[in-house]
Amino acid sequence: MSSSTPNKSLLDLATQKLVESQVWRSIFRHGYPDTPLNQSLVMMGNVFLHLHPVKVSRQAMKITYTWCMGGISFFLFLLLTITGVFLMFYYVPSVDTAYQNINQLQSVVAFANLTRNMHRWAAHLMVVSVSLHMIRVFYHGAYKPPREFNWVVGVLLFFVTLFLSFTGYLLPWDQIAIWAITVGTNLAPYTPLLGDAVYKVLVGGGAVGQETLIRFYVGHVILLPLAGALLMAVHFWRIRKDGGAAGPPPPSRRELEARADLEKAPAGSTR
Ligand code: HEM
């Protein structure tokens, strides 16, 4: 025992040995985060914590400020990915079998009805939560600089969410899906200049059929989720770089003066 640590208990010594060991120091590199510098270093050196900015506005952390609509949208996206992968084990994108597939899935496969309903409800909820998130961001003016780029990324995410919902709708190949997609894709020819080309790319031929089903399927399970995941990575990175969710603006000089006057006023005064 060294002369500088005469009163240390066995537990203190064991702790000291542990935190000074090579294994510990290779994981925790910056000691206890008790100074602003160490707090920054600890945040940056941790794969999970570095997703957050080092400092955030206390007001913007309140659940009633964001209603966690962005977080809920992300959670639903994860849930949709997991339940979607399970559904992919049984679903075959063929006009001859897709409808039967879905029907059998519900009655024959264990927990498939629950999985399908989770997927369907989460899809509806995600459209709602992303829309509410967008409204919240707009209401708080959080689209203003320096967050204007993230607003644009958000608009792309909004469209990805709508297209995911639209493409998924066709997959059961029931009457409501076929006619909803027929009506939806019939809007495409009205696109200025590129109308016919857009329709052909979307439908894959003269009318909604097998080619459409394959296109929507590939879009639904590969292209759109990939685009969504990439855009979300950029979205979260930008939130961090822009200093977290935007808090309310700081009080104006007039508000500060009014507050100071109130504090100065003698107790019981009505002014
Ligand atoms: C899949 C869709 C989306 C996901 C998963 C998502 C996720 C998030 C999360 C987790 C936040 C942190 C604060 C919060 O929860 O409100 C956030 C902030 C933000 N989002 Fe989204 N978002 C999505 C879509 C959108 C859309 C459609 C827009 C707007 C068109 C948008 C614009 C923004 C902006 C500007 C911020 C910063 C807000 C602030 O600083 O207060 N996002 N997003």
Residues whose N, C-alpha, C, O or C-beta is under 5 A from the ligand:
A	BS01	HEM	T66 C68 M69 G70 G71 S73 F74 V130 M134 V137 A142 Y143 R147 N150 W151 G154 V155 L157 F158 G244 A245 A246
